Amino acid sequence: MWRMLGLVRPLSGFMVISVLCGVAGFCCATFLPVLAVWEACSIVLHQEPPLSLGVCLGTLALMALLRGILRYAEQICNHYIAFKLLAHIRSEIFASLRRLAPARLSGVDRGSLISTLTSDIELLEVFFAHTISPVCIAVLMLVVMVAFTGSFAWQLGLVMLVAQLVVGAVVPIMVYRVSGNGGRVVRDRAAGLSTFVLDGLRGLTEVLQFDVGASRLRTLDERSRRLAGAQRALSAVGSTGSAAADAAIAAFSLAELLVGVNLYMAGVVDASAVAISAAAMLGSFGPAVALASLGSTLQGTLAAAHRVIDVLEEEPVVEEVSEGDTISFGGAAAKNASFSYGRKRVLDNVTVEIPKGSIVGISGKSGSGKSTLCRLMMRFWDVDRGQISISDQRIDTIRTDNLRDMEALVEQDTYLFHQSIRDNLLIAKPHAIQSELDAACRAASVYDFIMGLPEGYDAEVGELGDTLSGGERQRLGLARAFLHDAPLLILDEPTSNLDSLNEGIILCSLDRQRRKRTVLLVSHRASTMAVADRVFSMDSGRVS
């Protein structure tokens, strides 16, 4: 909660305006019936009225108008703060994910992460717009109302104080405690449901192929029932809290009236004071009721906040390097490099030299550590022992943006965004001109395919590139890497989804680019290794 409150500091001016408008608005709402009762009592009891009848009616109308205007201003400020902070939090979250990727995000529940990025952040609007200023307003109104009723008799002020504390503090705290971890359970089950649905959509072909649709629907129904059950339980606690608040309001309003009557019988106050204090009590609970309703909703909000903060405070496995000199590429090497995923040793004392302008091949069976070496070259992870270097400098000392400029990685599974082919290519070089796009696509043997599409480069590839074949996605990935024009090209099984003709075209293209590009080529195909100057064999994390 304190981390969330700290975010409000830059917008504290708007928060002060919101609180002042809220207090002024509730004063108008509360003292409108008080003034009316006071005027009526003065007429009935033949006392000096606080205002003439005409002025009183005008004042009442003005207070009603101001109440609406001030309420609007309060909400405008609250929501301005909330939406500004939500935009800031989204920016911070994506910056955090960028730092965490890919090592820390490997194996993360993507559905839960998507739920955090969407619904959890949206739920924080309740905290920023409907929690902070209402609490401040309620505290200030408590002081105002206790002072007002206490001006007639301290006993009336004491009843007002106890009433406001019970409705605005005791009830919501009890509801919060009774709710337990209900809010967290709801958020976690909602995230789990998102993951299950996302898995089903991505694996829809397999679901249909193996006829497990009915089974997954039953599981979906069961998860939905469990989520609905948790939501009902949380809602029931909130309803109980609302009922308790209503009962407390009725009881304390009656108590204020009875105390006033007793004081009147004792000659401490006059009849108008009794009526005015009772009217003040009845009209004073607006801010406290706003807090009473937070008991259950705050559970879900704080649960969402914890999930968001967990992402913001997650420490990356690999820290970015932001300072240092810019170096040029002069060859790469892995020297006595070892690496483990947890307790599983994947690379063991691997040494590979990649001279500038050469094509170095690494062959080996699946699971031998070839892809891991590629990712270590990109510094997605850091080696446990030994070193990875470029131009005889350890890559963990090279500025991260400089390192990214010098390298381009093409993996076996190419990711394409749900955008046009042009947009997917321009990720590698946002300001590339058309001739550069054409040259990269020709080098990747995908130009003719693109030109054969009705919309050419503007054709949409669909989510995850689902409208394209594996070979087409792979060639677009290669074109993207060629467009990036990095001096070191790391290719992990780049031709696994290609036929012999397209494989030959791409290998010839690599061969022609020896002067401007160094290539680390990973493949289990002997035909792919034919273009390499030197081939290392990898088995069980060792190189020979």
C-alpha positions, 0 to 999 in steps of 0.5 A: 500500500505504501508503494502505491501511496508513494506514486501519488506524490507528484500529483499531490496538488490535485489530491489536495484540490480533490480533498478540499472539494470533497469536504466542501461538497459534503459540508453543503450536503450535510448542512443543507438539512441542518440549516433547513431544520434550524430555520424551521425550529426558529419559526416554530419556537418563535426564536430569532432565525439564523437567516431571513426566510428568503435568504435561507431559501436562496442559501439552500438552493445555492448549497444544493447547486454547489454540492453538485459542482464540488462533487463533479470537481472532486471526481474529476481530480480523483480520476485524473490522478487515477488514470495518470497513475495507471498510465505511469504504472503500465509504463513501469510494468512494461519497462520491468518486463523488458528488464526481466526478459527473457531469463526471469520470464522463462516458464512464467504463467502467461495467462496470469501475467496478462491478467496482471497487465490488464485487469489488475492494473485497471482495478487499481483505479479503485485505490487511486480514485475511490480510496485515498481522497475519501479517507482524507475527506472522512477524517476532516468531516469527522473533525467538522461534525464533532466540533459542530455538534459538540458546540451544543453539548460535549455529549452530543459531540461524543456520540457523533465521534463514536458513530463516525468511528464505528461506521467509517473505521470499525465496520470496514476493518472488520469486513476486511479481516473477515474477508481474509485472503478472499480478494487474493483468491479471486484474483488468482482464480481469475488469472488461472482461468485466463491462462486456461482459456489462453491455452485452449485458444492456442491449442485449439487444433490439438483440442479438435484433433484429439477430441478433448473439447468436452473435457476442457469445457468441463474443466472450464466450467469447474474453474468458472464455478470456483471463481464465481464461488469466491466472488460470491463469498467476497460479495456476501461479506461486503453485503454484511458490512453494508448491512452492519453500517446501515444498522449502526447509522440507525442506532447512532442516529437514535442515540443522538436524538435520545441523548439530546432529549435527555440533555433538553430535559436536564436544561442543558440544551434547548429544543432546537439544539436537539433537532439540529444535532439529530439532523446533523447526525443523519446527514453526516454519514456520507463520507463514513459510508464511502469508507464502509463500502471499501472493506470488501472492495479493498481486498481485491484492490490490494490483492491486485496491487500486490500482484503488480508490485511483485512484477515491479520489484522482481529482480532480473537475472541479467542486469543491463549494462548502461555505461561504457564505451561503444565497441565495434565487432571484431570476432566472438568467442566462448571460453571455458563457458559453463551454464546450468538451468537450476541444477541441470548442467547444460554447457560444460567448459565449452570453448568456441572461436568465431573469427570475424568474417567467418561462418562457424557451424555447431551441430549436435542432437536435440538437447545438446546445448546448442540453443543455450549457447546461442542465447548466452551469446546474446546475453539472455543469461550469464554464464556460470563459469568462463566467459563469452566475449566480443572483440576480446571483451566480456559481453557482461561489460559491454553496453547492452544497447551496443551488444544488441546492435552487434548481434541478431538472433534467429531461432527455430520458432520465429515470433511474428506480431499480429501486424502487417509483414512490413511492421514485423520487418521494421521492428529490426530497423524502424526507418528502413527504406523500401529497397532495404526491405526488398534486399533483406527479403530476397536474401531470405528467399521470401520476396516472391512469396510477399509479392504474390500476396494481394496486399504485399508487405501490408498483408496481415500475418495474424496472431502469432503468425498463424496465417503463415506456414512454419517455413514462411515465418522462418524466412520472415525471421531471417529477413528481419535479421538481415534487415537489422544488418548486425555484424554477428548473425546467430542462426539457430536451426534457421532452415529446419522448416525449409525445403532444399531449394529455399535452404540452398538460396539462403545458404548462398546468401550467407556465403555472399555476405561473408565480408560484411557479416559473421555467422554462428550457424546451428543446425543438425542438418549436414547440408546446412553445415556445408557452408561453414568454414569450421564445424564444432560438434556438441554433445551433452553440453560439451564441444569437440 
